[in-house]
Amino acid sequence: MRRFVLLCAPLLMLAGCGGGDAPPEVTFSAGAASVVAKPTQFCDLRLQNCQSDANAPVRLPVPAGTALKVTVPSEISSAPWQVVFTYRSTNGSQTDARSPVLAPNQHPDYTLQLPAATDALVTAQVQQYGAPPQANAETGEIEFPIRASWVLNATG
């Protein structure tokens, strides 16, 4: 079974990431509205120095039936990435899902359309993959390290 693991511990942010470059940002758009998100967690290429920002998640109105367009800069699309999301159906049940993994250097954006026009987006998270997958020594499960994530909380 695949298990996706975010290898950035919040305490590692105290170590800093070195360098003065600001981490890349993601643009979320729904209809005519858009918002730019900073990463909630961001690690260096070796996944050794990480930083967290609890204030980074953004909010955007995404009415039911409205597609969410996610646009990423080349610093993100140069590696595999995907959109992980949660949506609510009209009966109130919530479903967690994810987009396909988008290949490096091929997709600067992704449009998320929920299965039914009455489904409402709850959250969306862009995840950029880091180092190659490895087996967890304790469980034997394959872990897919996530280098960085950007979070949107949708409002009705």
C-alpha angles and dihedrals in degrees: 000000000000118000122191113213129188103216097195114101115202091231090062090069087079088067091060127219099254124229124065100251116120115236116256121268132222126221118218116194133185118177108318094336125090140170134194119227131203117211118277087205128014130177133186119255092271091050089235104110114046138171132198132204115193089187095056100089111104133207128225133169108247109176118208111277093024118124119232116222116205117197122189132185123239090263086070102031092052087078131044112281140169144184118246113195147171124213136181124224124214091264089059098251116137125220128197116211143155138214121242114278105268115226120241119271094005108083123048090169144020130202115215114206115179119227098253129034089233095054115109124213114235103177139351126195129189111214122194114202120232130188121005117284117274136189116254106242093218101043104021089227119138113250122203107205115223114212098191144356137201120198134209123188108201122218124204 
